[in-house]
Amino acid sequence: MEFSSKLLEKAVGEVSQLPGIGKRTALRLVLHLLRQPKEQTQTLTGALSAMRNDLKFCESCHNLSDVAICEICSSVHRDKEIICVVEDIRDVMAIENTASHKGIYHVLGGKISPIDGVGPHDLNIPSLVEKVKSGGVKELIFALSSTMEGDTTNFYIFRQIQGLDVKTSTIARGISVGDELEYADEITLGRSILNRIPFEASLKQ
């Protein structure tokens, strides 16, 4: 792809590094921005800059937040005794869209995958175990993707808290085996949360 401007080429190159964006799509987006008023482009770049510099991770659940403790964890309408354990921030958004979970969350930041060099201490597992050990947690809902890595992560956490006074459950398998949680439709995902089963029962399936 030939460019008449090095500035244009650089902008297209940067945009094309985004997931799912090829060079042609990047060029269309950049040319679209050029056609907009400068103020609109500056608003976009300002929002991206503020997000990158000021966005935080919740000190309690590791979800994205504007402040130290996110709105979900600080809400008086949430049941702090029920924690939904998810792999990724996108999973929090997916479950929140179902309006089926009234507790709080714990974002692991991934799942155990020895092939990829990801172990338990590369994830937010120790802080979750400490939450359970400190008391005040009635139930953990394992809501990780139904993949081998997801099941391995569930089982590892289960073993870490075994013997403690906490109920463990897993979302019902309305989610197809091998599917990523974020791609499930809201009705299926919502039913999976509401119809969750004891984690021990899932080990026998």
N, C-alpha and C positions, 0 to 999 in steps of 0.2 A: 504494500500500500504506500503510494507516494504522497508526501505532504509538501505543500508550498510554504508551510510555516513550521519552524522548530517548536514554537510555543504550542501550536495546535497538536503537533506530533507527541509532545511530552504529556499534554493533558489527556489525549486519547490513550496513550500508553498507561497512564496511572489508572484511568477509569476501567480499562480492560483487565486490570488485575483483580477486579471484584468478581466474586463467584458467579458463574453463569453469564458473564459479559464477554463477548468476543470483540475483536477489533472493529467490526462493522457496526455493532450495536453501540460500542463506546463512541464511535465517530458520530452516530446519530444523536446520542445524548449530549455530547459536547457542542455540536452545531445547534442543537435546540437551546442550550444555555446561552450561546452567543446571540441568539435571536431575542432573548428575554432582556428586560431592562436590567442595567447593572445592579440596581438595588436588590433585585430578586436573587441574583447570583450571589451577592454579598450576604444576603440573609441565609442562603443555603450554606455557604462556606462558614459563616459565623456559627450556625447551628451544629455543624460537624465538628468545628474546633471546640466549642463549648462541651459537646458530648465527650470528645476525646480527652479533654483536660479536666473536666469537673465530675464526670460520672464515677460513681463509687460502687463497691460491692458491699451489700448489707453485712454488717459485722455479726449478725445472728444466723442468717440463712444463706448468705453468699449470692443472693439475687441482685440484679442491678438496681441501683437506687440513687436518688439525688442527695440523700442524707445518710447519716451513719446507720440508722435502723430503718429499713424499708417500710412502706405504708402497710403492707400485709402483716408484717411482724408487730407493728405498733398499733394495729387496729384493735379496738375494744370489742369488736364484733366477731373476732376470730377465736376459735378454740385452740389455745396454745398447747393443749395436751395431745393433739393429734397432728403428727408431722407427716407430710407427703414427701417421700424421698424421690427426687428426680435427677436425671443426668445433666440436663442442660437448661439454660434460662428460657429457651424456646418452649420447653415442656411446661414450665410454669404458665406461660401465656396460653398454651393450648388447653391446659386444665382449667385455668381461670375463665376461658371462654365458655366452658360447659356450665359454670355456676353450680357445680356439684360438690365441690370441696369447701368445707367451712373451717378447716384448720389452717395451719401454716405450712411452710415448705422447708426443705433443705436441699440445696443444689450441690451436687457432688462435683460438677465440673468435668464430667467424663465417666468412663467405666473401666474397670480393670481389664487390661488387654496385654498380656505378656509379649505377644508378637510385636506390638507397637511400643513396648518398653514402658507401659503404664502400669504401675503397681498401686497398692492401696494408699501409700503415703504420698502419692502424686495427686491424690484426690482429697476432697473435703470430708473424708471418712472419720479421722480422729476426732474432729470437733463434734460430729454427730454422735459418736460413741460417748463422748464426755457429756453431751446434753442428756442422754439417757441415764447415764450413771449418776448425774446430779439430781435426778428425780424430776417429777412434774410432767413426764411424758407418759401418756396412757397408751398410745398406739402409734406404730410406724406403718405407713402404707408404702410398700415398694411399688413405684410406678416407673420403673425403667423399661426400656425397649425389650421386647421378648426375643432377644438374641442370646447366643451363647455367652457373650461378654456381659450382657445385662444380668443373666441368670447367675453367672459367676460372682458378680458384684453383690447381688442380693444375698447370696449364700454366705459370702464373706462377712457382710455386715451382720447377718443373722447369727453367725457363730460368735462374733465379737460381743453381742449383747445377750447371748443365751444365758439363762439363769437369772437375768434381771427381771424386775416386775414390769414388763411392758408387752403389750399385745403386738404381734406382727401380722400384717396381711399383705396380699398382693392384688393388683387389679385383675379383674376377671379376664379371661382370654377371649374377649370379644375382639381384642387386637390380635391380628394374625401373627403367628410365629415368624420372627425375622423382620417384622415391621418396625419402623421408627415411630415413636409416640407422636411427634409433631405433625405427622402426615395423616393421622387418624381423624375421621370426621367427628364433629362435636357430639353427636348423639351416641355413637359407639363408645367414644372415650368417656362421656358422662356416665353411661350405663356401667362401664368397666369400673369406674370409681365407686359407684353406689353398690354394685354387686360384688365387691371385693371379697376374697376368700382368705382364710387363715393361711399364712405362708407355709406352715408345716404341711398342709394339705396339697399345696402346689408341688412339693418335693416328691409326692407319691404318684403324680400324674405321668 
